[in-house]
Amino acid sequence: MLFPDQRKLFTSAEVCRACGISRTSLFRLEEIGFLKPYRINPDTGYRYYDLQNITAVGQFQRMQGMGLSKKEIVDVYHERVNSEDFLQAQRRRLNMLQRFLDEYEFRHSKAKEHPGSYITLPAVTCYCVDIIAYSPEEAAKLNYLTHLKCVEDGYQMLGSEPLFGISDDPDTWADCSVSGAHYTLCIPVIPDSAPGPHIQRFDEVQCFSIAGFGNYSVFQILWENLWREVDNRKLSPSGPARLIMHVGAYAGAHYKSEDYCYECAIPVGL
């Protein structure tokens, strides 16, 4: 590290040029408590910065590019966070981003099915209703009506997680036209947004999953394949399987029923 008498100071204009930012952005870093100029001329108010200030701006840009908020960046840089809590929160964010990218890549590749993989599903609170459907189309209609009722009842939706159905029966969709598919529809909501008898909490869980692309009938095939793989891999389910409805009309302005994407996942001990 340079001694103080060897320290080279830079004007705000020089810092802005070196970092590729505007004067407004530079001064904003000071306002939010991130950056403190090495020296401020008390007579003119001119600010002078050293090389450490410049590298700090670069670190801010790095963390901002990673998606951290301004407050998170300030708190991390000045060590005002609990490191364990911060790491857990960022790993959850990374897992969410990875799931979205996998889904996005999958639906644009238009592959009928992807091989099984292991994923982490986050803890979520849901509005849950038991459903009986005699066809995939009827299931979609009942899911829509239940979702509508959830909104009408005043629950606040958790947009970061998709709807899913749960069942521990491998034959749930095997012959639904005769006996009906019995499952519980789970609609992720903000915890305590409107407490009621339909609320159920699901803990974070490690799952084995299979994803598929296509119209409503695809999830029947996926459900059968999921349980077949559970047997083949000798997995021990630790909870009911989930039919996750990743892509519907809500996912993009031009998605049709044949563009939908589903994932069947089952909690397992790893």
Backbone as CSV, one residue per row, in Angstrom:
resi,resn,N_x,N_y,N_z,CA_x,CA_y,CA_z,C_x,C_y,C_z
1,MET,0.850,-1.201,0.000,0.000,0.000,0.000,0.879,1.241,0.000
2,LEU,0.497,2.263,-0.746,1.292,3.489,-0.837,1.212,4.285,0.452
3,PHE,2.325,4.941,0.796,2.301,5.833,1.940,1.550,7.103,1.569
4,PRO,0.975,7.806,2.579,0.161,9.000,2.280,0.861,10.036,1.416
5,ASP,2.186,10.229,1.622,2.855,11.277,0.849,3.088,10.843,-0.603
6,GLN,2.833,9.577,-0.903,2.963,9.093,-2.277,1.605,8.945,-2.960
7,ARG,0.540,9.272,-2.207,-0.803,9.041,-2.722,-1.138,10.029,-3.836
8,LYS,-1.586,9.491,-4.939,-2.023,10.303,-6.071,-3.518,10.528,-5.946
9,LEU,-3.946,11.796,-6.026,-5.357,12.126,-5.938,-5.898,12.502,-7.313
10,PHE,-7.179,12.193,-7.501,-7.829,12.423,-8.783,-9.067,13.283,-8.591
11,THR,-9.378,14.073,-9.595,-10.591,14.882,-9.561,-11.802,13.998,-9.881
12,SER,-12.985,14.525,-9.634,-14.203,13.768,-9.941,-14.281,13.475,-11.433
13,ALA,-13.836,14.410,-12.262,-13.874,14.189,-13.710,-12.979,13.016,-14.101
14,GLU,-11.803,12.930,-13.474,-10.879,11.843,-13.783,-11.440,10.498,-13.309
15,VAL,-12.094,10.490,-12.159,-12.694,9.263,-11.653,-13.822,8.819,-12.570
16,CYS,-14.646,9.775,-13.014,-15.757,9.447,-13.903,-15.245,8.856,-15.214
17,ARG,-14.175,9.407,-15.726,-13.603,8.900,-16.973,-13.039,7.485,-16.760
18,ALA,-12.346,7.278,-15.640,-11.732,5.976,-15.364,-12.775,4.883,-15.136
19,CYS,-13.901,5.262,-14.541,-14.921,4.270,-14.175,-16.075,4.207,-15.161
20,GLY,-16.123,5.145,-16.096,-17.195,5.138,-17.085,-18.553,5.494,-16.509
21,ILE,-18.579,6.418,-15.563,-19.838,6.833,-14.954,-19.978,8.347,-15.024
22,SER,-21.183,8.833,-14.755,-21.435,10.267,-14.761,-21.131,10.871,-13.395
23,ARG,-21.006,12.189,-13.358,-20.776,12.875,-12.081,-21.962,12.634,-11.136
24,THR,-23.162,12.625,-11.706,-24.343,12.376,-10.874,-24.255,11.017,-10.196
25,SER,-23.846,9.999,-10.963,-23.725,8.649,-10.414,-22.628,8.591,-9.350
26,LEU,-21.529,9.276,-9.598,-20.434,9.299,-8.627,-20.878,9.935,-7.309
27,PHE,-21.540,11.072,-7.399,-21.985,11.758,-6.178,-23.089,10.977,-5.479
28,ARG,-23.857,10.216,-6.267,-24.912,9.401,-5.677,-24.317,8.316,-4.780
29,LEU,-23.149,7.793,-5.148,-22.490,6.788,-4.316,-22.113,7.359,-2.955
30,GLU,-21.815,8.628,-2.944,-21.524,9.293,-1.669,-22.812,9.499,-0.871
31,GLU,-23.864,9.873,-1.532,-25.143,10.136,-0.865,-25.708,8.894,-0.178
32,ILE,-25.519,7.722,-0.810,-26.085,6.498,-0.229,-25.155,5.860,0.800
33,GLY,-24.019,6.510,1.062,-23.135,6.021,2.103,-22.135,4.980,1.665
34,PHE,-21.964,4.802,0.343,-21.013,3.803,-0.139,-19.601,4.358,-0.215
35,LEU,-19.462,5.541,-0.780,-18.147,6.093,-1.103,-17.889,7.374,-0.308
36,LYS,-16.673,7.503,0.190,-16.257,8.733,0.876,-14.994,9.234,0.191
37,PRO,-15.032,10.426,-0.439,-13.838,10.954,-1.101,-12.663,11.023,-0.120
38,TYR,-11.451,10.850,-0.650,-10.285,10.897,0.222,-10.159,12.272,0.866
39,ARG,-10.483,13.310,0.086,-10.398,14.667,0.644,-11.414,15.571,-0.040
40,ILE,-12.009,16.476,0.720,-12.917,17.494,0.189,-12.352,18.855,0.565
41,ASN,-12.128,19.688,-0.424,-11.612,21.039,-0.166,-12.685,21.825,0.568
42,PRO,-12.418,22.269,1.813,-13.451,22.960,2.587,-13.861,24.307,2.000
43,ASP,-12.995,24.899,1.186,-13.305,26.207,0.618,-14.110,26.092,-0.678
44,THR,-13.744,25.147,-1.519,-14.388,25.033,-2.830,-15.423,23.908,-2.904
45,GLY,-15.309,22.956,-1.977,-16.197,21.790,-2.032,-15.756,20.765,-3.062
46,TYR,-14.630,21.019,-3.723,-14.128,20.074,-4.718,-13.731,18.771,-4.020
47,ARG,-14.035,17.682,-4.678,-13.742,16.373,-4.124,-12.535,15.763,-4.829
48,TYR,-11.724,15.062,-4.038,-10.541,14.397,-4.573,-10.539,12.951,-4.100
49,TYR,-10.168,12.074,-5.013,-10.284,10.639,-4.767,-8.937,9.967,-4.964
50,ASP,-8.713,8.896,-4.192,-7.490,8.126,-4.401,-7.816,6.848,-5.174
51,LEU,-6.779,6.025,-5.414,-6.974,4.812,-6.199,-7.918,3.827,-5.501
52,GLN,-7.907,3.820,-4.180,-8.809,2.927,-3.456,-10.270,3.318,-3.714
53,ASN,-10.535,4.629,-3.797,-11.882,5.081,-4.140,-12.290,4.562,-5.520
54,ILE,-11.361,4.627,-6.466,-11.672,4.186,-7.828,-11.954,2.688,-7.869
55,THR,-11.149,1.902,-7.168,-11.388,0.461,-7.160,-12.672,0.126,-6.412
56,ALA,-13.047,0.961,-5.430,-14.319,0.752,-4.724,-15.488,0.933,-5.680
57,VAL,-15.398,1.934,-6.551,-16.450,2.140,-7.554,-16.555,0.905,-8.442
58,GLY,-15.409,0.349,-8.814,-15.427,-0.861,-9.620,-16.091,-2.020,-8.901
59,GLN,-15.856,-2.116,-7.598,-16.496,-3.170,-6.826,-18.000,-2.958,-6.762
60,PHE,-18.433,-1.710,-6.658,-19.861,-1.397,-6.683,-20.469,-1.843,-8.002
61,GLN,-19.789,-1.533,-9.107,-20.291,-1.915,-10.425,-20.362,-3.428,-10.564
62,ARG,-19.382,-4.113,-9.998,-19.375,-5.577,-10.057,-20.583,-6.157,-9.340
63,MET,-20.845,-5.696,-8.123,-21.963,-6.237,-7.347,-23.300,-5.821,-7.942
64,GLN,-23.359,-4.629,-8.518,-24.585,-4.184,-9.174,-24.865,-5.053,-10.393
65,GLY,-23.821,-5.422,-11.128,-23.986,-6.295,-12.274,-24.448,-7.690,-11.892
66,MET,-24.210,-8.079,-10.641,-24.661,-9.370,-10.135,-26.104,-9.326,-9.659
67,GLY,-26.712,-8.126,-9.681,-28.117,-8.010,-9.321,-28.389,-7.581,-7.898
68,LEU,-27.345,-7.216,-7.140,-27.571,-6.749,-5.774,-28.149,-5.336,-5.798
69,SER,-29.009,-5.043,-4.829,-29.571,-3.693,-4.721,-28.516,-2.743,-4.165
70,LYS,-28.757,-1.448,-4.290,-27.812,-0.455,-3.758,-27.612,-0.644,-2.266
71,LYS,-28.696,-0.887,-1.545,-28.586,-1.081,-0.096,-27.769,-2.325,0.228
72,GLU,-28.007,-3.413,-0.503,-27.239,-4.636,-0.271,-25.757,-4.387,-0.517
73,ILE,-25.442,-3.649,-1.576,-24.042,-3.381,-1.901,-23.377,-2.577,-0.795
74,VAL,-24.057,-1.539,-0.336,-23.504,-0.710,0.746,-23.276,-1.544,1.994
75,ASP,-24.252,-2.360,2.352,-24.144,-3.157,3.572,-23.046,-4.212,3.461
76,VAL,-22.926,-4.836,2.289,-21.885,-5.845,2.098,-20.505,-5.197,2.118
77,TYR,-20.348,-4.093,1.413,-19.048,-3.436,1.314,-18.556,-2.959,2.678
78,HIS,-19.467,-2.453,3.487,-19.089,-1.943,4.805,-19.292,-2.987,5.911
79,GLU,-19.521,-4.244,5.495,-19.630,-5.366,6.428,-20.700,-5.130,7.486
80,ARG,-21.882,-4.763,7.002,-23.017,-4.537,7.899,-24.049,-5.656,7.778
81,VAL,-23.640,-6.776,7.241,-24.558,-7.891,7.068,-24.060,-9.095,7.857
82,ASN,-24.989,-9.975,8.185,-24.623,-11.272,8.737,-24.207,-12.145,7.554
83,SER,-22.956,-12.556,7.534,-22.426,-13.241,6.357,-23.191,-14.525,6.043
84,GLU,-23.580,-15.277,7.069,-24.303,-16.525,6.832,-25.673,-16.257,6.220
85,ASP,-26.394,-15.260,6.763,-27.702,-14.911,6.216,-27.573,-14.412,4.782
86,PHE,-26.545,-13.612,4.532,-26.340,-13.069,3.191,-26.065,-14.179,2.188
87,LEU,-25.199,-15.115,2.570,-24.867,-16.215,1.665,-26.088,-17.075,1.365
88,GLN,-26.892,-17.359,2.376,-28.102,-18.155,2.164,-29.064,-17.450,1.217
89,ALA,-29.225,-16.141,1.416,-30.141,-15.372,0.565,-29.660,-15.370,-0.883
90,GLN,-28.343,-15.210,-1.081,-27.811,-15.163,-2.451,-27.843,-16.531,-3.115
91,ARG,-27.674,-17.586,-2.335,-27.773,-18.933,-2.914,-29.208,-19.226,-3.336
92,ARG,-30.173,-18.737,-2.546,-31.574,-18.898,-2.946,-31.842,-18.135,-4.234
93,ARG,-31.287,-16.932,-4.325,-31.459,-16.128,-5.542,-30.810,-16.812,-6.740
94,LEU,-29.621,-17.376,-6.524,-28.924,-18.070,-7.599,-29.703,-19.299,-8.051
95,ASN,-30.269,-20.016,-7.095,-31.071,-21.197,-7.429,-32.301,-20.797,-8.239
96,MET,-32.934,-19.684,-7.848,-34.110,-19.209,-8.570,-33.741,-18.816,-10.001
97,LEU,-32.611,-18.126,-10.142,-32.171,-17.719,-11.477,-31.835,-18.938,-12.323
98,GLN,-31.162,-19.938,-11.729,-30.801,-21.129,-12.478,-32.042,-21.875,-12.945
99,ARG,-33.050,-21.970,-12.070,-34.292,-22.635,-12.453,-34.967,-21.907,-13.615
100,PHE,-34.964,-20.570,-13.558,-35.595,-19.800,-14.634,-34.841,-19.987,-15.949
101,LEU,-33.507,-19.953,-15.903,-32.726,-20.100,-17.122,-32.900,-21.494,-17.720
102,ASP,-32.934,-22.514,-16.858,-33.162,-23.875,-17.356,-34.524,-23.977,-18.044
103,GLU,-35.531,-23.388,-17.405,-36.882,-23.408,-17.971,-36.919,-22.644,-19.298
104,TYR,-36.279,-21.466,-19.320,-36.288,-20.643,-20.528,-35.591,-21.368,-21.677
105,GLU,-34.423,-21.943,-21.393,-33.690,-22.687,-22.414,-34.499,-23.887,-22.888
106,PHE,-35.142,-24.550,-21.949,-35.902,-25.751,-22.272,-37.070,-25.442,-23.201
107,ARG,-37.852,-24.415,-22.861,-39.031,-24.150,-23.675,-38.676,-23.604,-25.051
108,HIS,-37.505,-22.966,-25.175,-37.107,-22.471,-26.485,-36.418,-23.542,-27.320
109,SER,-35.908,-24.575,-26.676,-35.341,-25.690,-27.436,-36.447,-26.586,-27.977
110,LYS,-37.657,-26.493,-27.329,-38.828,-27.270,-27.725,-38.572,-28.781,-27.714
111,ALA,-37.718,-29.226,-26.801,-37.505,-30.660,-26.628,-38.702,-31.246,-25.896
112,LYS,-39.072,-32.447,-26.267,-40.246,-33.065,-25.646,-39.998,-33.422,-24.189
113,GLU,-38.759,-33.782,-23.886,-38.470,-34.142,-22.502,-36.984,-34.003,-22.240
114,HIS,-36.647,-33.518,-21.055,-35.270,-33.449,-20.630,-34.992,-34.565,-19.642
115,PRO,-33.751,-35.039,-19.584,-33.440,-36.105,-18.632,-33.613,-35.630,-17.198
116,GLY,-33.746,-36.577,-16.297,-33.943,-36.234,-14.894,-32.764,-35.484,-14.309
117,SER,-33.040,-34.644,-13.332,-31.993,-33.884,-12.653,-32.414,-33.648,-11.213
118,TYR,-31.476,-33.199,-10.412,-31.757,-32.907,-9.006,-31.812,-31.389,-8.828
119,ILE,-32.852,-30.925,-8.177,-33.063,-29.503,-7.997,-33.413,-29.205,-6.535
120,THR,-33.295,-27.945,-6.163,-33.720,-27.489,-4.843,-34.926,-26.583,-5.015
121,LEU,-36.038,-26.948,-4.401,-37.229,-26.100,-4.427,-37.285,-25.319,-3.126
122,PRO,-37.522,-24.011,-3.198,-37.492,-23.176,-1.992,-38.715,-23.377,-1.114
123,ALA,-38.597,-22.942,0.125,-39.755,-22.942,1.023,-40.810,-21.997,0.456
124,VAL,-42.069,-22.391,0.573,-43.143,-21.575,0.001,-44.430,-21.788,0.785
125,THR,-45.207,-20.733,0.912,-46.528,-20.800,1.524,-47.574,-20.788,0.425
126,CYS,-48.559,-21.680,0.524,-49.521,-21.830,-0.574,-50.970,-21.819,-0.098
127,TYR,-51.829,-21.377,-0.986,-53.281,-21.516,-0.880,-53.596,-22.853,-1.541
128,CYS,-54.114,-23.812,-0.776,-54.257,-25.185,-1.269,-55.725,-25.618,-1.308
129,VAL,-56.110,-26.246,-2.411,-57.479,-26.736,-2.592,-57.419,-28.113,-3.253
130,ASP,-58.205,-29.054,-2.752,-58.279,-30.388,-3.341,-59.088,-30.349,-4.637
131,ILE,-58.574,-31.021,-5.662,-59.164,-31.000,-7.002,-59.412,-32.429,-7.485
132,ILE,-60.496,-32.620,-8.218,-60.732,-33.871,-8.941,-61.017,-33.498,-10.396
133,ALA,-60.191,-33.987,-11.309,-60.345,-33.652,-12.726,-60.388,-34.932,-13.548
134,TYR,-61.225,-34.938,-14.603,-61.390,-36.125,-15.432,-60.696,-36.014,-16.791
135,SER,-59.906,-34.966,-16.955,-59.095,-34.820,-18.164,-58.082,-33.709,-17.901
136,PRO,-56.975,-33.680,-18.640,-56.014,-32.589,-18.488,-56.646,-31.221,-18.745
137,GLU,-57.553,-31.163,-19.723,-58.214,-29.891,-20.036,-59.080,-29.424,-18.869
138,GLU,-59.790,-30.378,-18.241,-60.613,-30.012,-17.089,-59.735,-29.579,-15.926
139,ALA,-58.581,-30.242,-15.758,-57.649,-29.853,-14.702,-57.196,-28.412,-14.902
140,ALA,-56.885,-28.053,-16.153,-56.445,-26.687,-16.446,-57.548,-25.683,-16.119
141,LYS,-58.787,-26.030,-16.452,-59.914,-25.138,-16.173,-60.130,-24.980,-14.674
142,LEU,-60.076,-26.093,-13.930,-60.278,-26.032,-12.480,-59.132,-25.280,-11.797
143,ASN,-57.929,-25.457,-12.310,-56.796,-24.714,-11.765,-57.007,-23.215,-11.949
144,TYR,-57.492,-22.847,-13.124,-57.754,-21.430,-13.414,-58.815,-20.875,-12.468
145,LEU,-59.902,-21.606,-12.293,-60.991,-21.135,-11.431,-60.546,-21.037,-9.980
146,THR,-59.710,-21.973,-9.541,-59.198,-21.930,-8.168,-58.263,-20.752,-7.975
147,HIS,-57.430,-20.510,-8.969,-56.531,-19.355,-8.917,-57.346,-18.057,-8.839
148,LEU,-58.401,-18.000,-9.619,-59.291,-16.841,-9.616,-59.904,-16.629,-8.230
149,LYS,-60.354,-17.721,-7.611,-60.962,-17.642,-6.278,-59.946,-17.178,-5.245
150,CYS,-58.715,-17.625,-5.394,-57.644,-17.222,-4.480,-57.448,-15.706,-4.500
151,VAL,-57.465,-15.144,-5.703,-57.323,-13.688,-5.838,-58.544,-12.975,-5.263
152,GLU,-59.728,-13.495,-5.561,-60.963,-12.885,-5.061,-61.021,-12.894,-3.530
153,ASP,-60.432,-13.915,-2.922,-60.428,-14.016,-1.468,-59.418,-13.102,-0.794
154,GLY,-58.628,-12.395,-1.590,-57.743,-11.378,-1.036,-56.315,-11.791,-0.789
155,TYR,-55.914,-12.957,-1.288,-54.535,-13.384,-1.099,-53.614,-12.658,-2.071
156,GLN,-52.398,-12.381,-1.618,-51.406,-11.720,-2.468,-50.515,-12.779,-3.099
157,MET,-50.462,-12.794,-4.432,-49.727,-13.822,-5.141,-48.210,-13.674,-4.962
158,LEU,-47.512,-14.807,-4.908,-46.057,-14.837,-4.904,-45.618,-15.135,-6.330
159,GLY,-45.346,-14.086,-7.080,-45.077,-14.247,-8.507,-43.809,-15.005,-8.832
160,SER,-42.890,-15.133,-7.859,-41.611,-15.781,-8.141,-41.697,-17.296,-8.208
161,GLU,-42.825,-17.884,-7.790,-42.970,-19.340,-7.817,-44.224,-19.738,-8.596
162,PRO,-44.133,-20.789,-9.404,-45.286,-21.224,-10.208,-46.277,-22.056,-9.399
163,LEU,-47.490,-22.196,-9.920,-48.485,-23.074,-9.327,-48.007,-24.523,-9.461
164,PHE,-48.465,-25.369,-8.531,-48.143,-26.785,-8.663,-49.229,-27.617,-7.990
165,GLY,-49.349,-28.847,-8.462,-50.266,-29.798,-7.853,-49.464,-30.869,-7.149
166,ILE,-49.971,-31.408,-6.035,-49.246,-32.453,-5.318,-50.104,-33.706,-5.186
167,SER,-49.445,-34.850,-5.241,-50.097,-36.137,-5.048,-49.022,-37.171,-4.751
168,ASP,-49.345,-38.138,-3.910,-48.394,-39.213,-3.630,-48.793,-40.508,-4.333
169,ASP,-49.719,-40.402,-5.289,-50.211,-41.570,-6.018,-49.576,-41.636,-7.402
170,PRO,-48.768,-42.670,-7.686,-48.151,-42.794,-9.011,-49.173,-42.891,-10.139
171,ASP,-50.395,-43.336,-9.817,-51.426,-43.525,-10.848,-52.420,-42.355,-10.923
172,THR,-52.045,-41.222,-10.355,-52.955,-40.068,-10.326,-53.548,-39.759,-11.695
173,TRP,-52.688,-39.759,-12.726,-53.144,-39.371,-14.059,-53.290,-40.564,-14.998
174,ALA,-53.151,-41.774,-14.468,-53.144,-42.962,-15.325,-54.455,-43.147,-16.072
175,ASP,-55.566,-43.028,-15.371,-56.875,-43.239,-16.019,-57.863,-42.228,-15.450
176,CYS,-57.496,-40.963,-15.562,-58.302,-39.922,-14.934,-59.689,-39.805,-15.568
177,SER,-59.859,-40.256,-16.814,-61.164,-40.145,-17.471,-62.212,-41.017,-16.796
178,VAL,-61.777,-42.031,-16.046,-62.716,-42.937,-15.371,-62.875,-42.587,-13.899
179,SER,-61.769,-42.572,-13.187,-61.829,-42.367,-11.740,-61.496,-40.942,-11.312
180,GLY,-61.025,-40.140,-12.242,-60.676,-38.772,-11.912,-59.286,-38.690,-11.302
181,ALA,-58.577,-37.628,-11.596,-57.265,-37.367,-11.003,-57.471,-36.573,-9.726
182,HIS,-57.054,-37.133,-8.607,-57.192,-36.478,-7.316,-55.841,-35.849,-6.943
183,TYR,-55.823,-34.553,-6.769,-54.586,-33.875,-6.377,-54.937,-32.603,-5.620
184,THR,-53.937,-32.016,-5.000,-54.118,-30.749,-4.299,-53.423,-29.651,-5.074
185,LEU,-54.187,-28.644,-5.498,-53.600,-27.509,-6.204,-53.018,-26.546,-5.187
186,CYS,-51.768,-26.133,-5.413,-51.058,-25.245,-4.490,-50.677,-23.954,-5.209
187,ILE,-51.197,-22.844,-4.724,-50.943,-21.543,-5.337,-50.058,-20.733,-4.401
188,PRO,-48.799,-20.481,-4.753,-47.899,-19.734,-3.877,-48.412,-18.324,-3.591
189,VAL,-48.424,-17.962,-2.314,-48.898,-16.645,-1.888,-47.905,-16.047,-0.898
190,ILE,-48.037,-14.735,-0.685,-47.228,-14.062,0.327,-47.702,-14.532,1.699
191,PRO,-46.811,-15.014,2.553,-47.229,-15.480,3.878,-48.007,-14.409,4.639
192,ASP,-49.080,-14.833,5.267,-49.913,-13.962,6.105,-50.619,-12.862,5.327
193,SER,-50.677,-12.977,3.982,-51.376,-11.935,3.218,-52.877,-11.979,3.474
194,ALA,-53.403,-13.134,3.797,-54.816,-13.276,4.156,-54.975,-14.668,4.777
195,PRO,-54.586,-14.829,6.030,-54.595,-16.155,6.661,-55.971,-16.806,6.581
196,GLY,-55.972,-18.111,6.359,-57.239,-18.821,6.255,-57.012,-20.317,6.318
197,PRO,-58.075,-21.092,6.261,-57.973,-22.550,6.410,-57.279,-23.257,5.255
198,HIS,-57.151,-22.588,4.116,-56.551,-23.235,2.946,-55.031,-23.093,2.898
199,ILE,-54.429,-22.421,3.881,-53.003,-22.126,3.831,-52.164,-23.303,4.313
200,GLN,-51.119,-23.616,3.537,-50.188,-24.674,3.913,-48.774,-24.235,3.559
201,ARG,-47.827,-24.541,4.443,-46.432,-24.173,4.191,-45.630,-25.402,3.789
202,PHE,-44.789,-25.230,2.762,-43.892,-26.283,2.305,-42.452,-25.840,2.563
203,ASP,-41.677,-26.691,3.193,-40.283,-26.366,3.483,-39.419,-26.506,2.242
204,GLU,-38.239,-25.914,2.282,-37.261,-26.115,1.204,-36.971,-27.600,1.099
205,VAL,-36.848,-28.093,-0.140,-36.702,-29.530,-0.311,-35.839,-29.857,-1.530
206,GLN,-35.056,-30.923,-1.402,-34.271,-31.438,-2.522,-35.135,-32.421,-3.308
207,CYS,-35.173,-32.266,-4.622,-36.058,-33.088,-5.448,-35.335,-33.697,-6.640
208,PHE,-35.862,-34.825,-7.079,-35.516,-35.359,-8.393,-36.631,-34.927,-9.337
209,SER,-36.286,-34.438,-10.513,-37.322,-33.895,-11.392,-37.095,-34.263,-12.852
210,ILE,-38.206,-34.238,-13.589,-38.204,-34.413,-15.038,-39.084,-33.313,-15.625
211,ALA,-38.584,-32.635,-16.643,-39.349,-31.553,-17.270,-39.792,-31.971,-18.661
212,GLY,-40.879,-31.375,-19.131,-41.388,-31.696,-20.454,-42.049,-30.504,-21.116
213,PHE,-42.108,-30.535,-22.429,-42.620,-29.420,-23.219,-43.760,-29.904,-24.100
214,GLY,-44.834,-29.136,-24.181,-45.929,-29.501,-25.075,-47.276,-29.089,-24.528
215,ASN,-48.341,-29.708,-25.029,-49.685,-29.331,-24.586,-50.036,-30.021,-23.269
216,TYR,-51.305,-29.893,-22.851,-51.723,-30.393,-21.546,-51.418,-31.872,-21.328
217,SER,-51.453,-32.661,-22.402,-51.278,-34.104,-22.233,-49.868,-34.497,-21.828
218,VAL,-48.909,-33.585,-21.983,-47.519,-33.911,-21.684,-47.325,-34.298,-20.228
219,PHE,-48.028,-33.605,-19.319,-47.736,-33.871,-17.913,-48.172,-35.263,-17.488
220,GLN,-49.102,-35.883,-18.202,-49.453,-37.270,-17.898,-48.272,-38.198,-18.161
221,ILE,-47.597,-37.960,-19.279,-46.422,-38.760,-19.632,-45.299,-38.504,-18.634
222,LEU,-45.099,-37.247,-18.290,-44.037,-36.900,-17.344,-44.263,-37.556,-15.990
223,TRP,-45.520,-37.551,-15.550,-45.853,-38.139,-14.257,-45.506,-39.625,-14.235
224,GLU,-45.838,-40.336,-15.294,-45.510,-41.761,-15.378,-43.997,-41.964,-15.416
225,ASN,-43.305,-41.134,-16.189,-41.857,-41.264,-16.301,-41.151,-40.948,-14.993
226,LEU,-41.704,-39.986,-14.252,-41.104,-39.636,-12.965,-41.092,-40.843,-12.039
227,TRP,-42.236,-41.483,-11.892,-42.327,-42.616,-10.977,-41.527,-43.814,-11.496
228,ARG,-41.424,-43.940,-12.795,-40.603,-45.023,-13.358,-39.132,-44.809,-12.993
229,GLU,-38.693,-43.544,-13.091,-37.316,-43.228,-12.739,-37.064,-43.385,-11.247
230,VAL,-38.057,-43.080,-10.435,-37.930,-43.281,-8.990,-37.637,-44.751,-8.699
231,ASP,-38.357,-45.639,-9.385,-38.122,-47.076,-9.216,-36.764,-47.484,-9.769
232,ASN,-36.443,-47.012,-10.973,-35.183,-47.403,-11.607,-33.966,-46.957,-10.805
233,ARG,-34.057,-45.770,-10.226,-32.925,-45.216,-9.472,-32.962,-45.615,-8.000
234,LYS,-34.018,-46.356,-7.635,-34.190,-46.795,-6.246,-34.171,-45.608,-5.280
235,LEU,-34.923,-44.565,-5.654,-35.022,-43.374,-4.818,-36.081,-43.577,-3.733
236,SER,-35.898,-42.893,-2.623,-36.851,-42.979,-1.510,-37.562,-41.642,-1.366
237,PRO,-38.789,-41.520,-1.867,-39.530,-40.259,-1.753,-39.727,-39.858,-0.297
238,SER,-39.577,-38.581,-0.029,-39.763,-38.075,1.329,-40.971,-37.154,1.424
239,GLY,-41.806,-37.163,0.381,-42.996,-36.329,0.363,-43.745,-36.535,-0.931
240,PRO,-44.924,-35.933,-1.057,-45.712,-36.084,-2.281,-45.015,-35.462,-3.488
241,ALA,-45.267,-36.037,-4.657,-44.696,-35.508,-5.895,-45.437,-34.244,-6.304
242,ARG,-44.753,-33.407,-7.072,-45.332,-32.147,-7.531,-45.382,-32.099,-9.056
243,LEU,-46.495,-31.620,-9.570,-46.605,-31.282,-10.981,-46.528,-29.758,-11.053
244,ILE,-45.387,-29.265,-11.497,-45.126,-27.821,-11.496,-45.492,-27.248,-12.860
245,MET,-46.329,-26.220,-12.845,-46.836,-25.624,-14.088,-46.005,-24.385,-14.425
246,HIS,-44.892,-24.626,-15.101,-43.922,-23.555,-15.342,-44.426,-22.521,-16.342
247,VAL,-44.924,-22.979,-17.462,-45.227,-22.058,-18.562,-46.666,-22.194,-19.001
248,GLY,-47.399,-21.125,-18.799,-48.753,-21.033,-19.310,-48.864,-19.759,-20.114
249,ALA,-50.078,-19.334,-20.353,-50.279,-18.106,-21.132,-49.644,-16.895,-20.454
250,TYR,-49.511,-16.956,-19.097,-48.969,-15.827,-18.345,-47.472,-15.622,-18.586
251,ALA,-46.758,-16.656,-19.069,-45.295,-16.610,-19.117,-44.752,-15.757,-20.256
252,GLY,-45.555,-15.512,-21.261,-45.108,-14.707,-22.383,-46.307,-14.289,-23.220
253,ALA,-46.142,-13.227,-23.958,-47.272,-12.676,-24.705,-47.749,-13.581,-25.835
254,HIS,-46.912,-14.517,-26.260,-47.263,-15.309,-27.440,-47.314,-16.811,-27.184
255,TYR,-47.405,-17.203,-25.919,-47.434,-18.637,-25.624,-48.829,-19.214,-25.820
256,LYS,-48.863,-20.348,-26.508,-50.105,-21.077,-26.713,-50.032,-22.387,-25.949
257,SER,-51.145,-23.125,-25.925,-51.193,-24.343,-25.122,-50.130,-25.361,-25.531
258,GLU,-49.753,-25.384,-26.808,-48.730,-26.340,-27.241,-47.324,-25.882,-26.869
259,ASP,-47.197,-24.673,-26.308,-45.896,-24.142,-25.905,-45.650,-24.271,-24.406
260,TYR,-46.531,-24.939,-23.711,-46.431,-24.975,-22.258,-45.293,-25.893,-21.805
261,CYS,-44.863,-25.686,-20.586,-43.762,-26.449,-20.028,-44.126,-26.882,-18.615
262,TYR,-43.899,-28.150,-18.324,-44.230,-28.703,-17.015,-43.008,-29.407,-16.435
263,GLU,-43.028,-29.538,-15.134,-41.965,-30.274,-14.445,-42.599,-31.132,-13.359
264,CYS,-42.242,-32.399,-13.342,-42.681,-33.295,-12.278,-41.493,-33.516,-11.351
265,ALA,-41.675,-33.228,-10.083,-40.584,-33.318,-9.109,-41.047,-34.044,-7.864
266,ILE,-40.152,-34.799,-7.276,-40.491,-35.535,-6.067,-39.385,-35.377,-5.038
267,PRO,-39.733,-35.004,-3.797,-38.716,-34.846,-2.745,-38.027,-36.177,-2.451
268,VAL,-36.714,-36.124,-2.379,-35.923,-37.327,-2.079,-34.792,-36.950,-1.146
269,GLY,-34.330,-37.915,-0.396,-33.181,-37.703,0.462,-31.902,-37.930,-0.336
270,LEU,-31.027,-36.926,-0.340,-29.771,-37.037,-1.116,-28.602,-37.338,-0.195
